[in-house]
Amino acid sequence: MPLYDYRCEAGHVTEVMRPYEDRNDPHLCACGQVGGLVWLKMARVVGPVFSDLEAYEGALLTKKQREAGVRITSKADIERIEAQNGFTRVDPNSAAHRARIADQKDEAREIEKVKATGDRTAVADYLAKTTMQQATGWSDTKYSQWKEMKDAAEQRVQSGAAARHVEPVQPVGG
């Protein structure tokens, strides 16, 4: 795709990669002003951020957005979408990346252990537990207390005992 420069009403010039047939469409500048086409850039090497634009669109845009014609046309678009979604880039050579990969491998091993000793319900329970613990910071003990209370409440509902008024109970320290 060719690169075009667009100048907004405030005078900012933005470099945008877009299909030739869309070159005359207005471009919304980061400042919020609409920009018009100024000129076409000469062919040149484009940085690695554009090496696979479709992959970025597939990873960062929802199916609905892609079907509606939303496109990623610049590095600024990618950075804006990442910021809106709370994504952070991690250098593949960094200690943070290696730690994240190690954590994912550990979790995969744990899931395999659970799968080997139980059924799909056991795996679902394990995933629900780890998700709850990540979201709340609860220890295994605190999670177990909460789960016992939740299971008891579900049992009361199934047995009809929930029709009577029952005060909610909080887990210890929760």
Summary of the structure (lengths in Angstrom):
residues: 174
radius of gyration: 25.6
end to end distance: 54.8
largest distance: 75.9
contacts: 374
relative contact order: 0.07
helix: 53%
strand: 11%
